[in-house]
């Protein structure tokens, strides 16, 4: 048995492939099957002259997602996906699928989500999951090569990291317990034993939010480092993100092309990431401070006018092309070309209309941003639009950050937190900071947040017995996949998403 991913090794030779029919078209005496086997896609040409009437008839009865085995010669063809095709000499049918529900037409989001177990088979979803897999591989490689030890935090916890309002409560043999929203507190204990550790596991947030950035179940990578201050923490974050992006660019070119990702946005990824204090970031958002001579509000206003002009131009061109088609006299290829262009323009119109709706809201939010507030999605978008690489914002107001953040020296109103915001409006990918090392200050903060002291006695032990400066961060896997793949909604970044209102399939 052979795999599509290895076809280049067998050019000119006969192979046997097992897989499923992803597409089918036919002509007189010939059938073209697009076969997928999980490792890739390959066109298989079944000629009646080569395989005989019986096999050709069997091939004609195949439907989408029918399971087959195809034997044939590997032929180089750069026009085909993967660069090779199969000239079939034999066919075995495992099953002819009946009425596959996901047809080659536009389906609504709800329909596709209800059939997510099948939607995963599509080219786009296949490619996204391959990129996700590569990111996971690169994460482990990065940390293992730097001497980090992978350790596992519990999913059932008796205490909350940041309060209980967004936690799933459950019964644990009669005791109140929660599904973990972060492994970070436990990571601190592990770092005191191993020095450099990272955890990688599922986390849960019970926010009743349906935004494009939210999931109820997602995967977090949380390194924790003894003897790191927040500056070293930010150095590690930057090196980590650059490593992930470069690894995916090197190893997932075909997948990113299938997704339609514009990879030119990553050409500057190896440049230094800007580091802004919260105070400076607020001034930039409000338009009170420029970035390299560029003002946030002016840029937004210019972009709004540009989007309006481009929308009118698109509508005019669509009308012109539709009129040409109606008049007739075009060859079939010309009609198809014009219709494809119309479809492209209509897709662009949706993006432009969304910009025209959103930009005035962004302008209003930016002008009226109140110092001390956390950044919302529009604030992150407004800020990151001025940069072509991720931005790190540090030294946040303590009232909007977790109780375990260390206060800034000389300014107890701020804490040494850091958020890394991805460009193109993808927002926060990483959140972290330096941890408080004082037992007495932690006790004060636990009381101030009205958290149960007994649940944190073990955490306070870390300050009683060998407390040292330490820092860490959490990276959301799904948000990272969404950014690197250029996905509009995070639900496409995980095989079977769990989010508010979605528990099946």
N, C-alpha and C positions, 0 to 999 in steps of 0.2 A: 504494500500500500504506500502511496506517495501523498504529499501534501502540496497544495497550490503555492505556498510560500517558497518551496524548494524547486520550482519548475526550471529556474535558470540553470540549475545543475544538470538537467536532463535534456537540454536543447538537442533536438534531432533524434531523441530516443523515445521508446514507448513507455508509458506510465499508466497506472490505474489510480483513479481518484474516486473517493466516496464523498458525497455531499448532497446538497439540496438545490433545486432549480430556483434561482433568484429572478430570472427573466427568461422570456422565450419569444422568438419571432421566427417566421418561416417564409420561404419562397418556394418556387417550383423545384421539387426534388432536393431541397436543402432546409435544414432546421438549425437555428442558432440558439444554443442554450447558454445562459450565464450561470455557471456553477459556483456555489460558495461552499466551503468546507470548514469554516471557522478560522482558517489561517489566511484567507484571501478570496479573491474572485477571479474566475478565468472563463473566457469564452470557449465553448466547445462547438465545433462544426460537425454536424451529422449529415452526411451526404448519402442519399439513397443508393447512389452508384457504388459507394464504398462499403456500406453496411448491409445492404440487401433490403428487400421489401418488408420482411417481418420486423426487424429492429427499427426500421424507419417508421413503421406504423406504430410501434410502441412509443417511440419518441414523440410522435404526433399527438399521443394521448396524454402526455405529461402536462401537469398544471403547476402553477406557482407553489413552491415548497414541497413538491414531490421529492422523495428520497431515492437517489440512484447511485450506481457505480458506473463510471465511464472509463473505457480503455482507449488509448490513442497516442498519436505521435505529438511531441511537443515541438511547436514551430514558433520561431521568433517573429513577433509583429508588434512594433513599437506603438501602433495606433490603439492596441487593446490595453485594457486595465491590467497592470502588472507586466506588460511588455511581451506576453506569450499567449498562445492559444493552443487548443487541442484539436487535432484532426482525428475525429473518433473512428474507431474500428469495431468497438463493441459497447453494449449497453446492458446493464442489469437494473431492473426496477425493484426497489424495496417496497415502496408504497406510492400510490397516486393520491395526492392530497385532494380533498374535496372542499370546494368553496372557501378557499383561504380568505379571511375577512379583510385583510389589508390589501386593497387593490392599488393599481397604479393610477391613483387620482388623489385629489386633495381631501384629507380627512381632518376633522376638528380635533382640538387638543383633548377634549374629554374622551372621544372615541379612542384615540391613540393611547391615552393613559389607561383606559379600561382594558386595552389589549397590549399593555406594556410587555408582557411575557412574549408576545409575537413581534412587537415593534422593534425589539432588540436585534432582530434578524436583518433589519434594513441596513443598507450600506453606511448611511450616516451614523446610526447608532453603533454599528459594529466598529466603525473607526473611532468614535468617541471612547468606547470601552477599551480599545487597544491603547489609546493615549493615556487613559486613566491607569492602565496596567503599567505602562512605561514610567509614569510619574511615581507610582508606588515603588517600583524597582529602583528608580533613581534616589528616592528618599532614603531607602535602606542603605544603598551604596554610599551615599554622602556621609551619613552618620557613622556607619560601620568603619569606613576608611579613616574617620577622624577619631576613632577610639571610643565612641559612645557605646553603651550597653543598652540593648532594647529590654525594657521591663514592662510589665502589664499592670495597669491600675484596675481596681474592681469596678464593675458596672453597678452593683448594688452599693449604695452608700448610706450612712446614717446621718450625714451632714451635707449641707449645700455649700458650694464655693461662693456663690453670690446671692444668697437669699433663696427662698423656696417658691417664689411667684411663677417661675417658668420651669418648674420641675414636674416630672411625672411621679406621683406618689404611688407606692405599692406596699403590700403587706409582706413582711419577711418573718415568717413563723411567729406572727403575733406582734412583731415590732414594726413601727413606722419606718419605712425606708424609701429611698428615691433612686430613680435611674440616673446615672451620672451625667452631669452636664459638662464635666471636665475631669481629667485625671491629674490635673496640675498639683493639687495639694499633696497627693500621694507621690507624685514625681519629685517633690521636694524631699520627702523622706528617703526616696531611692537615691537621689543625688548625694545626700549626706553619707550614703554607704558606698556608692560607686564613683562619685565625682562627676561623671558625664553620663547622662542617661537620656533615653527618649521613650515615650510611650506612643502606641499607635493602635487606636481602637475606636469603637462606636461611642458616640455621645448623644444626648437627648435633650431637647428643649421643647417645652410645652407652650410656646408662644402661639397664640391663635392668629397667625399671620399668613397671608397668602401672597406675599410679595415674591418677585422673581428670585430673590436671594435667600429665601427661607426654606429649610427642611426641618422636620421634627426629629429625624434620625440621620446622623451624618458621621463622618469619620474625621478624627482629629489626630494630628501629629504634634506631640508636646515634648520638646527637649527641655531639660533642666540642667543647669551647669553650676557647680560649686565654684566659688571664688571668681565669678563673673559679675562685673557691674553692668549697668545698662548700655554703656558705650560698647563694651565687648559683645553684649547681647545683640546690638544693632549690626555690628560687624558680621556676626554669624548669620543673622537673618539675611543680610545682603548677599553673602557668599552662597548661602543655601538656595535662594531664589534664582540667582544667576546660574547655578549648577543645574537646577531642574529645567529651566528654560532651554539652556544650551543642549542638555541631554535629549530633550524631546525634539528640538530642531534637527539634531543629528540623526535620530533614530525613527522618527515618525513622519517623515516628509510625505509619504503616500497617503497616510491617514489624514493629515491636515489638509491635503489637497482635496480629498473626498469630502471633507467637512465644508470646504470652501473658505478656510481661514486665511486671511491676509497676513502672511508671516513677515511682511516688511516691518510690521509694528515692533518686532523683536530685534531689529537690526542694531538698536542702540542699547541692548540689554546689558552689555558689559561696561557701560559708563557708570560712574558713581551715582548712587541713588541720593537724591536731595534729602536732607534732614531738616525739618522745620519744627520749631517749637510750636506748641498749641497756640500761643499768643500770635506768632507770626502767621500761622495758617489761617487764623480767624481774620486777620487784617487782609490777607490775600482774598479770602472768600468774599468779604465785604467790599472789595475793590479799593481798599485804603492803601494797599501796597502792591506794586507791580512785580512781575516776574520777568526779568530780562526785557523790560520795557513793554511788557504785555499786561493789560489790565483785564481782570476777570469780567467785570460788567460790560465793558466796551466790546470784548470778544464775544460775549453772549448775544449782545444786541446786533453785532455784525453778522453772526451766524444765523440769527433769526431772519434777518432780511435776505441773506443768501439762500436760506431754505425756502422762503416764500417765492423768490425769483426762480429757483430751480424747479419748484413744483409746477409753476405756471408753464415753464418751458417743457417739462415732461408731459403735461396734459396736452399741450399743443402738438407735440410730436406724436403722441398716441393717436390723437384725432386724425392727423395727416396720414399716418400709416393705415388706420382703419378705413379711411376713405379710399385709399389706393386699392386695398383688398376688395372692397365692395364694388369698385368699378370693373373688376375682372381684367382679363387679358394677361395676368401674370402666370409664369411657369410655376409648377408645384413647389420647386425649391425656393423661388422668390417669396411665395406665400408663406412657406414655413419659416424663412428667415425673418420676414416682417412680423409674423406672429410671435416668434421667440423674442424679438426686440420689444414688442408691445408688452409681453409678459415681464421682461426685465424692467421696463420703465414703470409698470404698475407696482412691481415689488419695491422699486426705489421710492415711488410715491408714498407707500405705507410708512417707510422710514422717515421721509421728509415730513409727512403729516404728524408723526409722533414727535419729531423735533419741534414742530411749530406749536404743538400742544404743551410740550414740556418746558421749553426754554423760558417762556414768561413766568412759569412757576419757579424755575431755578433762579431767575433774576430777583423775583420777590423774596424768596427764601434767603438768598445771599445778602440782599440789602438789609433785611430785618433780623439777621442772625444775632442771637443774644449770647454774649460772652458767658461761658460757664456751661453751656449746653453741649451735649454730645453731638457728633456729626451724624446727620441723617444721610440717606442715599443720595439726595440731590446735592447736599453740601460736599460729599466726597466726589461726586461727578464734577461739580463746578471747580473744585481744587485740582483734581487730577487732569482735567482737560488742558491745563497749561504745561504739562510735562509729558515726555514720551517714554519715561521709565517710571517704575514704582517710586512712591514718595513715602518717607517715614516721618510721622508726626509724634513728637515726644513731649514729656512734661505736661501731663493733663491735670485738669482740676480734680481734686481728690473725691469730690462728691459724686462724680459720674464714673468712678473706677472702683475696682474691687477693694475690699478692706485690707487685703494682704500686700498692697502696693507700698513701696518705701517712699517716704516723703522726700521732696527735693530739699537739699541742704539750704537753710536760710529762708525757705518759703514753704511752710507747712500746708499752704492751701493747694499746692501742686504735688503730684506724685510722679515717680520715675517710670511711667508707663510708655509704651510705644505701640502705635498702630501702623502697619504697612498697607498703603492704599495702592491698588493696581490701577494703571491708566485705562482710558476708554470707558470710564464710568463703572468699572467692575468693583471698585470700592475696596473695603477691608478684606484682606486675605490673611493677614497675620495680626495677632494681638498678643502683647506680652509686657514684660517689664522687670525691674529689679524688685526683689521681695523684701518685706520688712523683717529686720533681724532682731528687733527688741521685743522681749516677752511682754514688758509692761505696756508698750504702745499697742501691740496686738490685742491685749486684753481690753484696753480702752476701745479699740475699734470694733471688736466682737460685741461688746456691750452697746456701742453706738448704733450698730446695725441690728440690734435686737436679735442676735443669734444665740442659740443655746450653748452656754459655756462648756457643759459636759461633753458635747459632741466634738469639741475642739481641743480637749485636753491632750490628746496624742499629738496634735499639730503644734501645740505650745511646747511639748517636750523637745521638739527640734530646735527651739531657742534656748532651752535650759541646758542642753548637753552638746556643747560644741557648735554654737551658732556662728555662721560665717556669711560673708556677702555671697549672694547667689541670685541668679536671674534665669529667665526662661521665656518661652513663647508658645503659642499654639497656632498651627496652620490648619485651616479648614480644607480638607482634600477636595471636596466638591466645588468649593468656590475657586480653588486653584485650577481644577479641570475646566471649569466654565471660562475662566479668563484665558487660559492657554488655547482652548479650542474656539473661543469667541462665541460662546453660547448665550443666548438671550435669557434663558431660564435655567436655574440650577437643577431642575428636575431631570434634565437630560444627562446630567453628569454622574448619576448613580444608577445601577441596574434596575432596582425596584424601589422607587422613592416612597418615603413615608413623610407626609406633610399634612397640614391641617385640612381635614376633609377627605383624606386619601389613605386607606388602610389596605386596599386590595388593588391589583392581584398580589 
